[in-house]
Each structure stands twice: as structure tokens, then as C-alpha cells.
Amino acid sequence: MRTLAPGGRVLVVAELYAHGPLAGVNRAIMTLLGGRAWNEEQHRHWLEEAALTNIAVQTEPRHGWIAVTGRKLPGEHVASAQ
């Protein structure tokens, strides 16, 4: 198990996410490859569920890229299984 230090930040980057008219195609391709494609709200939800704050989502729809950042407040414990 790994934890994020108080005041620490997390960055999630994906080269493919489910968006726009091709969201279903992206999901189908990732399923064939044994993966999954998630949309912006799902990425945001994960960080909210981990009690992170200052969550920001940046996308580049033309290339299908997404970056999501969040911050752990000082004194809070956020753990993830690794």
C-alpha cells in the first residue's frame, strides 16, 4: 500500500479517454486490448472519492489525451493499493 503525503499532489495522465462521438469506439478498442477508456467525470470522481481537493481536468480532445490533478489537504490520509 502506498500513501500520498499531506499536501501532496497526484497527476493522472491517459492517452485515450472516452469522449465525443467516438466514445463508444474508444471503449470498444480498449476492451479488445484488455483495458478501459474512462470519461472526464469518471476521472474526476476517482480523485473526489480519494478526498483530494483542487481537482483539475485538462483535455486535448483532438488527440484524445486527458490529465487530471488533485491535492491532498494537510493532515488527511489518502491510501491506494499498489
Residue pairs with C-beta under 8 A, 6 or more apart in sequence:
1 79
1 80
1 81
1 82
2 79
2 80
2 82
3 77
3 78
3 79
3 80
4 10
4 72
4 78
4 79
4 80
5 72
6 72
6 73
6 74
6 75
6 76
7 71
7 72
7 73
7 74
8 71
8 72
9 69
9 70
9 71
9 72
10 47
10 50
10 52
10 69
10 70
10 71
10 72
11 67
11 68
11 69
12 43
12 46
12 47
12 66
12 67
12 68
12 69
13 65
13 66
13 67
14 38
14 43
14 65
14 66
14 67
15 63
15 64
15 65
16 26
16 29
16 30
16 37
16 64
16 65
17 26
17 37
17 38
17 39
17 40
17 43
17 59
17 64
17 65
17 66
18 24
18 26
18 27
18 37
18 38
18 39
19 26
19 39
19 40
19 59
19 61
19 64
19 66
20 61
23 37
23 39
26 37
26 64
27 36
27 37
29 37
30 36
30 37
40 57
40 59
40 66
43 57
43 66
43 68
44 55
44 57
44 68
46 68
47 55
47 68
47 70
48 55
50 70
50 78
50 80
51 72
51 73
51 76
51 78
52 70
52 71
52 72
52 78
53 70
53 71
53 72
53 73
54 69
54 70
54 71
55 68
55 69
55 70
56 68
56 69
56 70
57 66
57 67
57 68
58 66
58 67
58 68
59 65
59 66
59 67
60 66
72 78
